[in-house]
Amino acid sequence: MQRDPDEIRADLNQLIEESRSIFPKLASRLDEVRRWIANKKSGLLKRKPHVLQFIEELLSDATFWFETQLMSEDDRKAEFAQLTSTEQYWYEFLFTRWINEPDPKMPIWKKKLMGGEFKGDDKSFVNKICQEIEFLGGNTLNPYIADLSMATDFIASGSKNLPLCVQITTVNDTHSRNKQREWQSTLKYWGIRRAMFVSFNPRLNQVNQKIGQSVFQRSDRTQGNCYLIINIDK
């Protein structure tokens, strides 16, 4: 059940104040989000489910990051040891980068989210792919920020716990070539060194399983850093 927007605002404001003197970059990034919704009435925000879901996820991630940064090194290692490899990669590297580096896509996705242009139409499809990977013994994570800012529909790793950032698109996407170039540029900006771009035929039977199996296998087989471009058309 979606929480009341005023409760979410209060939690956001509290975390900003708590982090301001200790982690000013975290406070600054959260304050960008606070200003984004500052003049929006609660009734309007209730009609923007992706906005509220994004902020709730951000609050959860930021709170965990904040609390673990305050731990001793041994306690932090013990806490991270309980996470999956994709969660470790997210919190230790990608989310930390997002806190500390400018996000050139942030003005674009803030406008799209608030304007209702972000539909999340492929979310259920991505979830099915992730379920297949997890069924095979891997683990996955699909944060909003990875999708909106980092050209990553989901993060996955196989049995060897080697995270891979994955973006998917249909083979009949006329902008696929440009999308590949933008994908690589975005990955390099965020320092992502292991990634996979999957073009697929949506008319294939059980295509979500084929994608999941391909990602799982290549995550294990690809030992070094590389950008893989895969076409699943049969």
N, C-alpha and C positions, 0 to 999 in steps of 0.2 A: 504493500500500500504506500502511495506517495505521501511523503511528509508535507506539512504545511510550509509554504514558502517563507513565512516569517520565522519559523524555527530554523530553517536552513540559513537564512540571513544571520540570525543570532549566532549560530555555530561558526559561520564564516568570520564574522566580526571578532568573535572570541579568539579564534586561532590566529588571526592577523595580529591581535594585540599581544598574545602570548609569544609569538615568534619574532616580533618586530626588533627587539634588542638582541636576540640570540642569532636568528637566521634572517637577516634583513631582506635577502633575495627571495626567500620563501614568502615573507610578508608582502613584498612588492608584487610578486606574481599573483598572490591571492587577492591583493587590493585591486589589481586590474579586473579581476572577475567581479569583485564587490561593486566597483564603479559601473560595470557593464549592466548590472541589474538594479542599481541604486534607485533609479527613477521609475522602475517598472512596478506597477501595482500587483498585489498578490493574485488578484483575479486573473490578470493577464498571464502571469507566470504559470498558473494552474493549467492554462490551455497550451503551455509549451512543455510537454513532457520531456523532450530530449534536453532542454535547458536544465530542468531540475535534476534529471538523472545524471547529466554531466557534472553538475555542481556537487551532488551527493557523492558521486564516485571520487571527484577531486578532493573533497573533504576527507573521505576515508583514506585515500592514498597519502594526502598531506599530513594527516594526523599520525598515521603509522610512521611515515618518514621522520616527522618531527620527534616523536617519542623514541624511536630507535637511535636517532642522532644524539640524544641526551644520555644514552646508556654507556656503560663502560665498554671497552672493546670486546672483552670476553662475553659480556651479556648480549651485545649486539650480534656477535658471531653465533651464539647459541640461538638467538631469535631467528636469524636468517637461515640457520640450518634446518629449521622447521618448514621453510618455504619450498615450493617447487622451483626448479631451475629457471622457469620463465618468470616467476615472481621475483626471484633473486635478481635476474637480469633487469627487470623493470625498475625495481626500487634502487638497486645499487648503481645502475648506469643510466638508463633512459629517463626515468623520472627525475633523477638528480640533474641530468643535463637540461631537462626542460625547465627546472627551477632556476638554473644558473645562466642559461643562454637566452638571447632574444628569440622569440618565436615569430618568424616572418609571416606565418600563415594565420596567426591569431586574429588579426582584424577581419580576415576573410571568413573564417569559420564562425566567429562571433555573430557576424551579420547573417550568415546562413542559418545558424541555429535559431536565432531570435526571429528571423523572417519565415521560419517554417520550411526552408528549402532543404534542410537535412532531414530526410525521411527515415533513414535507417532501414531502407527496403531490403537490403541484403543481410540484415542481422540474423534472421532465422536460418538463412543458408549458411552463413559463417558458423553459426552455432552447430549445425549438422556436421560441418567439416571438422570442427573442434571435437565433437563427440566421437567421430571416427578415429581421430588421432589418439584420444584418450582411451578408447576401446582397445587400440593396438598397444597401449602401454606408455604413451607419451603424455605430455601435459601442455596446456595452452592458456593463453590470456589475451583478452581483446579490449584494452582500455580505450576510452573515447579519445584521449590525447594522442595515442599512437595512430589512431585512424585519422583524426582531424589534422594533426601537425606533422606526422612522421611517415606518411605514405605506407602505413602498415595496418592491414585489416585485422591481423592477429599475430601473436607471437607463439611459436610452437617449438617443442623439442621432442626428439625421439627417446629411445632407451639410453642413449649416451649423454643425455642432458646437455646438448649443445644447442642453445636457442637460435632460432631462425626467424627473421621478420618477414612476413608473407603478405603480398598484395595480390588480389585476384581481380580479373576482368574477363568479359566475354570476348570470344575470338572475332565477333563481328563488330567490335567497337572500332569505329573509323578513326578514333583518336589514339589507338593503342600505341603507335610508335612514339607520339609525343608524350603519352603517359609513361612509357618506359624511360624516356630521357628525364622527365620531371622526377620520376621515381628514384633514379640513380642520383640525381642532384640533391634531392631531399635526404636520402640516406647518407650521403657524404657529409652534408651539413651537420647532421646529428651524430656523426661518428659511428654509424651502423655499418658493420663490416661483414655480416652474414645475413643474406636476404634472398628471397625467392619471389619472382614475378610470374604468376600463373595465368595464362590465357586459356579459357575453357569454352567448350561448346555446351550451352545450357540445355540442348536437346538430347544430350547423351543420357542413357539410363544410368542411374546411380552415380551421377557425376560427382556428387559430394564425397562419396566413398573413394572414388578414383583420386580426387584431389587430396583427401586426407591421407591415403596410402602413399601418394607421391611425396608429400611434405614429410611424413614420418620417415620414409626410407632415405630421402636426401638429407635430412637433418643428421642422421647417423653417418651416412657415407661421406658427407662433406666435412672433412676434418679442419681445413683451413678457412681463411676468410675469402669469400667470393660472392658475387651477385649472379644468381641462377635465373635464367629465363626459360620457362617451360610452357609447352603448348599441349593441352589435353583435348584432342579433337576426335578420338576414336577409342 
